[in-house]
Amino acid sequence: MNPSTSLEFAGLEIQFDAHDPKALALVSASAAVSPAVVPGRNRSPVLRAHLAEGPAPRWIPEGRDRASAESPLDEDSFVAVLRAAMCQALSPEGALLHGAGVALDDQGILFIAPSEGGKTTISRLLSRQADILSDETVCVRPDPSRPGHYLLYGTCFWSGPAYPSRAGGFPLRAICFLRKGPIGLAPLPRLQALREMLSELHLPIGTTAVADSLAVADRLVASAPLHALSFALDSDPAPLLRSLLAQSST
């Protein structure tokens, strides 16, 4: 039997095994970046994956709860393998998103934008008033206490240096699509929000990946208020976002 190690994130556990201890060391190193990803406790993994060295990152699903992967044994290459593992573990009910997430007054806000679209900047602007879950990649899972709603979680993926963060899922209360300009909020039509959401969704690998991801995105945009948030480099978006949270809780 190969040696193994586990990671836990968003209440899910992934177990990795490998012949080469260096592969498992890469798994363990990813848990040191953020409290959102921690060493697993080898309880009931939702996914078991075998890691092997290969010329390029490659993820091969072998059913819903098993997979194998190949990758050069370096940190940059392994990121692609870890993203694929998280996508499979979250699917079909949850999702991994190219977005920033914060917990403001213990309420989750998801910020969606393409690369260079302001996710790291909005995280910096809020870093003294909110817990930054990630400025680059977050994940969502259904909230068992609120049918039709989601919990927002951080990950170990960051665009820049990781901020001090917190573990645990936060009730997703608002989804903001970032714009550059004078600070302001404007409601965003659901179809436009869905279109932008789908562009920033990390797709799992598999025959039902597109259908599953479209269904999750559709449920996600129905679960919380949708707004376009415009801001500038010197903005203070916190008061505007607190007002939005107050409205969404009524």
C-alpha positions in Angstrom: 0.0 0.0 0.0 1.3 3.5 -0.9 1.8 6.1 1.8 -1.0 8.7 1.8 -2.0 12.0 3.2 -5.2 14.0 3.3 -6.5 17.5 2.9 -9.7 18.9 4.3 -11.4 22.0 2.9 -15.0 23.3 2.9 -15.9 20.3 5.1 -14.7 17.8 2.5 -11.7 15.5 2.7 -9.5 14.4 -0.2 -7.0 11.5 0.3 -3.9 11.4 -1.9 -1.5 8.4 -2.2 1.8 8.3 -4.1 4.9 6.2 -4.5 7.1 9.3 -4.2 7.1 11.1 -0.8 7.8 14.4 -2.7 4.3 14.3 -4.2 2.8 14.0 -0.7 5.0 16.8 0.5 3.4 19.1 -2.1 0.0 18.1 -0.8 1.0 18.9 2.8 2.6 22.2 1.8 -0.7 23.5 0.3 -2.3 23.1 3.8 0.2 25.6 5.3 -1.0 28.5 3.2 -4.5 29.2 4.7 -6.6 28.0 7.6 -9.3 27.2 5.0 -7.3 24.1 3.9 -6.0 21.9 6.7 -4.5 18.4 7.1 -7.2 15.8 6.9 -8.1 13.4 9.7 -8.5 10.3 7.5 -12.2 9.9 8.3 -14.4 9.6 5.3 -12.7 11.1 2.2 -15.1 12.1 -0.6 -12.3 11.6 -3.1 -9.3 9.3 -3.3 -6.6 10.2 -5.8 -3.3 8.5 -6.8 -0.4 10.9 -7.6 2.4 10.1 -10.0 5.2 12.1 -11.6 4.5 13.0 -15.3 5.6 15.6 -17.9 2.6 17.8 -17.5 -0.3 18.2 -15.1 -3.1 15.7 -16.0 -6.2 14.8 -14.0 -8.0 11.5 -14.8 -11.4 10.9 -13.0 -12.1 7.3 -12.3 -15.7 7.6 -11.1 -17.3 10.1 -8.7 -15.0 9.3 -5.8 -11.7 8.2 -7.3 -9.1 9.7 -9.7 -5.4 9.6 -10.6 -3.1 12.4 -11.5 0.2 13.1 -13.1 2.3 16.2 -12.6 5.9 17.4 -12.5 6.8 17.4 -8.8 7.0 21.2 -8.4 4.7 23.6 -6.6 3.6 25.6 -9.7 2.6 22.5 -11.6 0.9 20.9 -8.7 -1.5 23.8 -8.4 -3.4 22.6 -11.5 -3.7 19.1 -9.9 -5.0 20.5 -6.6 -7.6 22.7 -8.4 -8.8 19.6 -10.4 -9.1 17.6 -7.2 -11.1 20.3 -5.4 -13.4 20.7 -8.4 -14.2 17.0 -8.4 -14.7 16.8 -4.6 -17.1 19.8 -4.8 -19.1 18.5 -7.8 -22.0 18.3 -8.4 -23.5 20.4 -5.6 -20.7 22.9 -5.0 -18.2 24.8 -7.1 -14.7 26.3 -7.3 -14.8 29.9 -8.5 -12.2 32.4 -9.9 -13.3 35.1 -7.5 -12.5 36.8 -4.2 -14.4 36.3 -1.0 -14.7 38.1 2.3 -16.5 37.6 5.5 -17.8 41.1 6.5 -19.4 41.0 10.0 -19.5 37.2 9.6 -21.5 37.4 6.3 -20.1 36.1 3.1 -19.7 38.3 0.0 -18.5 36.8 -3.3 -16.7 39.1 -5.8 -16.6 37.9 -9.4 -14.2 39.4 -12.0 -11.8 38.2 -14.7 -8.0 38.4 -14.3 -6.9 41.9 -13.5 -10.5 42.8 -12.8 -10.0 44.1 -9.3 -10.3 41.0 -7.0 -7.0 41.7 -5.3 -7.7 45.4 -5.0 -11.1 44.9 -3.4 -9.5 42.5 -1.0 -6.9 45.0 0.0 -9.5 47.8 0.4 -11.5 45.6 2.8 -8.6 43.9 4.6 -8.9 46.1 7.7 -12.6 45.6 8.1 -13.3 42.1 6.9 -11.7 38.6 6.9 -10.3 38.0 3.4 -11.0 34.3 2.4 -9.1 34.6 -0.8 -8.3 37.2 -3.4 -8.2 34.6 -6.2 -10.2 31.4 -5.8 -13.0 30.6 -3.4 -15.6 27.8 -3.2 -19.2 27.4 -2.4 -21.3 24.5 -1.0 -25.0 24.3 -0.2 -26.0 25.6 3.2 -27.7 22.7 5.0 -29.5 25.1 7.4 -30.9 27.3 4.6 -32.2 25.3 1.6 -31.5 27.1 -1.7 -28.6 29.1 -0.2 -24.8 28.6 -0.1 -21.9 28.8 2.3 -18.7 30.6 1.1 -15.3 29.2 1.8 -11.7 30.3 1.2 -9.0 28.2 -0.4 -5.2 27.9 -0.4 -5.0 29.8 -3.8 -4.0 33.5 -3.7 -3.0 36.0 -6.3 -0.6 37.7 -3.9 0.6 37.1 -0.4 -2.1 35.4 1.7 -4.0 37.6 4.2 -4.6 36.4 7.7 -7.9 34.5 7.3 -10.5 32.3 9.0 -11.7 28.8 8.4 -15.3 27.8 8.2 -18.1 28.5 5.8 -19.9 31.9 5.9 -23.5 32.4 4.8 -23.4 33.8 1.2 -25.4 37.0 1.4 -24.4 38.9 -1.7 -22.7 38.4 -5.1 -20.9 41.4 -6.6 -19.5 41.7 -10.1 -16.6 44.1 -10.1 -16.4 47.2 -12.3 -13.8 50.0 -12.3 -15.1 53.6 -11.8 -16.7 55.8 -9.2 -17.9 53.8 -6.2 -21.5 52.6 -6.5 -23.8 49.6 -6.5 -26.3 48.7 -9.2 -28.6 45.7 -9.4 -27.4 43.2 -12.1 -29.9 41.2 -14.2 -29.8 37.5 -13.4 -29.0 36.5 -17.0 -26.0 38.9 -17.2 -24.8 37.6 -13.8 -25.1 34.0 -14.9 -23.1 34.8 -18.1 -20.3 36.4 -16.1 -20.4 33.7 -13.4 -20.0 30.9 -16.0 -16.9 32.6 -17.3 -15.2 32.4 -13.9 -16.3 28.9 -12.9 -13.6 26.2 -12.7 -15.1 23.2 -14.5 -14.5 19.7 -13.2 -13.3 17.1 -15.6 -15.9 14.6 -16.7 -18.8 13.8 -19.0 -21.4 15.7 -17.0 -19.1 18.6 -16.0 -20.7 21.3 -18.2 -24.3 20.4 -17.2 -23.4 20.1 -13.5 -21.6 23.5 -13.6 -24.4 25.2 -15.4 -26.9 23.9 -12.9 -24.7 25.1 -9.9 -24.2 28.5 -11.4 -27.9 28.9 -12.1 -28.8 28.0 -8.5 -26.0 30.2 -7.2 -27.3 33.4 -8.9 -30.7 32.6 -7.6 -29.5 32.4 -4.0 -28.3 35.9 -3.2 -28.7 39.5 -4.4 -26.7 40.3 -7.5 -25.0 43.7 -8.0 -22.4 45.4 -10.1 -19.9 47.0 -7.7 -17.9 49.9 -9.1 -14.9 51.2 -7.2 -11.6 53.0 -7.5 -8.2 52.4 -6.0 -8.9 54.8 -3.1 -12.5 53.8 -2.4 -13.9 52.6 0.9 -16.5 50.0 -0.2 -17.3 48.7 3.3 -20.2 51.1 4.2 -21.8 50.4 0.9 -21.5 46.6 1.4 -22.8 46.8 4.9 -25.8 48.6 3.6 -26.3 45.8 1.1 -26.0 43.1 3.7 -28.5 44.9 5.9 -31.0 45.0 3.0 -30.4 41.3 2.1 -31.1 40.2 5.7 -34.5 41.9 5.9 
